[in-house]
Amino acid sequence: MAKDLLAPITLPCGLVVPNRMVKAALYEHMAPLFGGPPNSNHLALYSAWGEGGWGMILTGNIQVSQEHLTLGRDITPPDNLTTKTIEPFRRLADAIHANSTTEEGRPLAIMQLSHAGRQSTNFIGGRRFLVPPKAPSAVGLKLDNAAPRLLPTASHALSQLLFQNPVEMTLDDIEETVRAFVRSAQLAHASGFDGVELHAGHGYLLAQFISPESNKRTDDYSAVTAPLHFLRRIISQIDGVLPSTFAIGVKLNAADYTQAQADNEERFVQHILDIARWSRVDFVEISGGSYERTDFIGHVPSRASRRQALFSLASERAVKELTAWQQANPNAKRPLIILTGGLCSLDLMTAALQDRHADMLGIGRLSILCPHLPKRLIQSGAITDISHETSTASSREPWETRSMQSPPSPAYSVMRGILKVLARQYTLIPATLRPQIPKLVGTGAEIAWYTVAMRLVPDMAKGEWVSLPTTGLEAVLSMWLYVAPGRWNTWMILVLIPLLAIISISF
Ligand SMILES: Cc1cc2nc3c(=O)[nH]c(=O)nc-3n(C[C@H](O)[C@H](O)[C@H](O)COP(=O)(O)O)c2cc1C
């Protein structure tokens, strides 16, 4: 069983990935507010993963534009690349590389590069007060997409508060953004990373250019006539300045285009084949969803249900089409396919490889709960029960149940009591009159839970018992109450107190 997962594979650029298990990109929320370089918390986290035997380790999304952050604590590249500004990034690459053993092989360190575009938040997105973000077109996010209610929805109010309608990028803005991606790839190369992954999924800027829903342009960057033009320009310019042994990957959505399902799939396949024809992309990671439809962290199947991983139908089709394309073009090397989402049991993982749904497997949430999963496999040859592997983080319960309890503090218990009473009142309101809460808030709580858990990865990796949030609200509060090492930013208080109040009301 472990044999398939542990087999090495070679990328088209010639780099060898020692096994098929990829630590997927996970935003760390550890940088100073309004962005900055990696710090000692990042180094501790990535050292723990670096010891874990992963074939490839992707960083969380690093924002190429200081003015388009996601949740404000993103890693951002420096404006100028000098020995001094590169140093923190060099230490990050070292943290990933330095701790592997010969038996496990050296993991590839891949820096994920992104630009949030219209999904960059107000207040903490890195822009001056009420300055809108830039996007392909002036099309705002629609978070309140459920059934209409009689009262104005909380969802609508929240989306207006958190996100502004973007302004359309000029051609100069586009050029500047292409340069920012290329500069960041140069940073990755100079600091010792093995490659970059361009984040063209989850509704961020590169995905906004691809989707006809967010891109209404009629120029060379039209989503109808040239959906991949922007992505292609970035890749060919990176290729022009960096060696061909530097890996380039793309994270792409399987399903967020707007047409009917059949068209949707054809469009996705077309994009995969177009990317293969460029002969410069080493891997395509298949995911899905955006802030409007948060499919990318869809429900993780329980061990009992054993359904397929989240985007396996799309990735299986991608492997099939690419294999056929390669047979027709024997000299071409096809990009490898990484399937990410919902791979939470070893059965699912091995099935995905054996059934040729993917060449490699992206593992997100489970890499937080079990930071040394591949190493355990390498050492033991097999793991029969994944919950046992993750139980060091918990009170000896299977990880899916999330029962990682810690005794609540008295203040926390009082707050929880009040919230319970409020929740009961809420259910007394007739359904059509209830203010509606956007799905993003629930996803936000889930992301927050894992973000807080990520801070504990170094302890979990040592097998220590850790205390994790027991509710979404606690997770959200813990996530935001964070100070980056060496910094106490007064802005944090000014911005976060109103934000926390709003989030608390929404619960
Ligand atoms: C806390 C958290 C942070 C994430 N940050 C990123 C990110 O920075 N870049 C990205 O491409 N995906 C990000 N994702 C999505 C994951 O990479 C992955 O696609 C998703 O979690 C599904 O995989 P899983 O079921 O193995 O968790 C994040 C997910 C979580 C839970």
PDBQT file of the ligand as one rigid body, heavy atoms in Angstrom, charges set to zero:
ROOT
HETATM    1  C1  LIG A 601      -5.881  27.001   7.085  1.00  0.00    +0.000 C 
HETATM    2  C2  LIG A 601      -5.874  26.839   5.603  1.00  0.00    +0.000 A 
HETATM    3  C3  LIG A 601      -5.107  27.686   4.834  1.00  0.00    +0.000 A 
HETATM    4  C4  LIG A 601      -5.046  27.522   3.440  1.00  0.00    +0.000 A 
HETATM    5  N1  LIG A 601      -4.225  28.322   2.718  1.00  0.00    +0.000 NA
HETATM    6  C5  LIG A 601      -4.062  28.094   1.389  1.00  0.00    +0.000 A 
HETATM    7  C6  LIG A 601      -3.102  28.834   0.648  1.00  0.00    +0.000 A 
HETATM    8  O1  LIG A 601      -2.387  29.689   1.158  1.00  0.00    +0.000 OA
HETATM    9  N2  LIG A 601      -2.986  28.537  -0.674  1.00  0.00    +0.000 N 
HETATM   10  C7  LIG A 601      -3.734  27.559  -1.284  1.00  0.00    +0.000 A 
HETATM   11  O2  LIG A 601      -3.574  27.321  -2.471  1.00  0.00    +0.000 OA
HETATM   12  N3  LIG A 601      -4.636  26.850  -0.593  1.00  0.00    +0.000 NA
HETATM   13  C8  LIG A 601      -4.802  27.079   0.727  1.00  0.00    +0.000 A 
HETATM   14  N4  LIG A 601      -5.674  26.303   1.439  1.00  0.00    +0.000 N 
HETATM   15  C9  LIG A 601      -6.350  25.197   0.749  1.00  0.00    +0.000 C 
HETATM   16  C10 LIG A 601      -5.474  23.936   0.831  1.00  0.00    +0.000 C 
HETATM   17  O3  LIG A 601      -4.261  24.064   0.130  1.00  0.00    +0.000 OA
HETATM   18  C11 LIG A 601      -6.225  22.742   0.247  1.00  0.00    +0.000 C 
HETATM   19  O4  LIG A 601      -6.501  23.017  -1.114  1.00  0.00    +0.000 OA
HETATM   20  C12 LIG A 601      -7.518  22.453   0.989  1.00  0.00    +0.000 C 
HETATM   21  O5  LIG A 601      -7.320  22.542   2.388  1.00  0.00    +0.000 OA
HETATM   22  C13 LIG A 601      -8.053  21.070   0.651  1.00  0.00    +0.000 C 
HETATM   23  O6  LIG A 601      -7.129  20.080   0.990  1.00  0.00    +0.000 OA
HETATM   24  P1  LIG A 601      -7.316  19.147   2.328  1.00  0.00    +0.000 P 
HETATM   25  O7  LIG A 601      -8.671  18.528   2.227  1.00  0.00    +0.000 OA
HETATM   26  O8  LIG A 601      -6.198  18.161   2.260  1.00  0.00    +0.000 OA
HETATM   27  O9  LIG A 601      -7.231  20.074   3.487  1.00  0.00    +0.000 OA
HETATM   28  C14 LIG A 601      -5.802  26.498   2.809  1.00  0.00    +0.000 A 
HETATM   29  C15 LIG A 601      -6.592  25.651   3.596  1.00  0.00    +0.000 A 
HETATM   30  C16 LIG A 601      -6.637  25.805   4.970  1.00  0.00    +0.000 A 
HETATM   31  C17 LIG A 601      -7.462  24.856   5.788  1.00  0.00    +0.000 C 
ENDROOT
TORSDOF 0
